[in-house]
């Protein structure tokens, strides 16, 4: 009920996740019913609100790699289980949209990839072994494996990864624009310091805007990772309540972006399209 327009929700059934050894018929039914009921609830409850809901999951490649070890190869039954799992969830969302009367509210389903560089190097991962066999609405990229370097090198590496993901995403009617977004990125202050944290964040934001990502989500407002009693510094506001340069970067960007949209509406009588906004938004970061 909070005053947000977009909600990205990691969504799991109460029955748990058991598809790594193959998805049984009962597990598929449980998954479908949970996602379907939740989707119908959101469409009914927030009809007329203008809100958009995106139901997904956390870094999916780790579900395929035992022990969070990218050197391991996913088991064939796990790959097929994930394909079946994602398609059941997508069918539940599609059916809920079809069955539930609603207006001015949207709901979508997404998967999240995180070992894209492994896939691009010829290894087996979600992006190249699962995604092409789904009917998914969107793909989120938890993008840490493409965040090396800075400046144009970082921008180019990230844009290449986004295009690779898009090349593996089957086409789907009814969803305009790009369907790959950055679901997570960040730079711990313990490694780079506050100023580089902001500078590299600007690089990621520019890459996402120029490429056309519908979302680019910074990790995170406050740090949730503590090592040897100290925060690692994934934050916009530190553990003393001090706003960091990365916070100021976002604040300046949103202020300028809103000013641009207001001026565009005054001159044109409409808000800019996504393409028009993206073309201007990258300049607003400078």
RABELTA-V47949 format. One record per residue. RES is the residue in one small letter. PSI is psi as a letter, one per 20 degrees, with the letter a starting at -180 (999 if undefined). OMEGA is omega in whole degrees, 0 to 359 (NA if undefined). Layout:
res-><RES:RES>
psi-><PSI:PSI>
omega-><OMEGA:OMEGA>
This chain:
res-><x:x:x:x:x:x:x:x:x:x:x:x:x:x:x:x:x:x:x:x:x:x:x:x:x:x:x:x:x:x:x:x:x:x:x:x:x:x:x:x:x:x:x:x:x:x:x:x:x:x:x:x:x:x:x:x:x:x:x:x:x:x:x:x:x:x:x:x:x:x:x:x:x:x:x:x:x:x:x:x:x:x:x:x:x:x:x:x:x:x:x:x:x:x:x:x:x:x:x:x:x:x:x:x:x:x:x:x:x:x:x:x:x:x:x:x:x:x:x:x:x:x:x:x:x:x:x:x:x:x:x:x:x:x:x:x:x:x:x:x:x:x:x:x:x:x:x:x:x:x:x:x:x:x:x:x:x:x:x:x:x:x:x:x:x:x:x:x:x:x:x:x:x:x:x:x:x:x:x:x:x:x:x:x:x:x:x:x:x:x:x:x:x:x:x:x:x:x:x:x:x:x:x:x:x:x:x:x:x:x:x:x:x:x:x:x:x:x:x:x:x:x:x:x:x:x:x:x:x:x:x:x:x:x:x:x:x:x:x:x:x:x:x:x:x:x:x:x:x:x:x:x:x:x:x:x:x:x:x:x:x:x:x:x:x:x:x:x:x:x:x:x:x:x:x:x:x:x:x:x:x:x:x:x:x:x>
psi-><j:r:l:q:h:p:o:o:p:o:p:q:q:i:i:r:p:k:i:h:k:q:o:r:g:g:h:g:g:g:g:g:g:g:h:g:g:g:g:g:g:g:h:g:h:j:p:i:i:j:q:p:p:o:p:b:r:r:n:h:h:h:h:i:o:p:j:k:o:i:i:q:p:q:q:h:h:g:g:h:g:h:g:g:g:h:h:g:g:g:h:g:g:g:h:g:h:h:i:o:p:r:q:l:q:q:p:r:q:q:q:p:q:i:l:h:h:g:g:h:j:i:r:p:r:g:g:i:i:g:g:i:j:r:k:q:g:r:p:q:o:o:j:h:i:j:j:q:a:r:b:h:g:g:g:g:g:g:h:g:g:g:h:g:g:h:h:i:o:q:q:p:q:i:o:q:a:q:j:p:r:o:i:p:q:r:o:p:h:h:h:i:r:g:g:h:g:g:g:h:h:h:g:g:g:g:g:g:g:h:h:k:p:h:q:o:p:p:o:r:g:q:p:j:p:p:p:k:j:q:p:h:k:n:r:h:p:a:i:j:j:p:p:r:h:h:g:h:g:g:g:g:g:h:g:h:g:h:g:g:g:g:g:g:h:g:h:i:j:r:q:q:r:h:g:g:g:h:h:h:h:h:h:h:h:999>
omega-><181:188:176:178:185:181:175:193:171:192:181:178:177:181:177:181:185:189:183:175:182:182:178:179:179:178:178:179:179:180:181:184:181:182:180:182:179:180:178:179:181:180:179:188:186:174:181:186:186:183:176:182:179:182:182:181:177:188:190:180:179:175:182:186:181:178:181:184:183:180:180:178:179:178:180:181:177:178:179:178:180:175:181:181:181:180:175:179:179:179:179:179:179:181:178:177:181:190:190:175:182:176:176:172:184:175:183:179:179:170:178:178:179:176:184:179:176:179:181:179:177:177:180:181:183:187:185:184:182:186:182:183:181:176:191:177:185:173:172:179:169:210:188:182:177:187:177:178:179:179:185:179:177:180:182:181:181:179:178:179:179:179:177:178:181:181:181:183:179:179:179:180:172:178:183:174:181:182:175:179:177:183:178:169:178:182:183:183:179:182:191:184:187:185:177:175:178:181:180:175:177:178:180:180:180:179:182:181:181:180:178:179:175:176:172:194:181:175:16:181:176:184:177:183:180:181:181:177:181:175:179:175:167:186:163:177:187:186:173:180:182:177:185:177:178:175:180:178:180:181:179:181:182:177:181:180:179:177:179:181:178:181:179:180:179:183:189:182:179:174:180:173:178:181:179:181:181:181:180:189:179:178:181:180:185:NA>
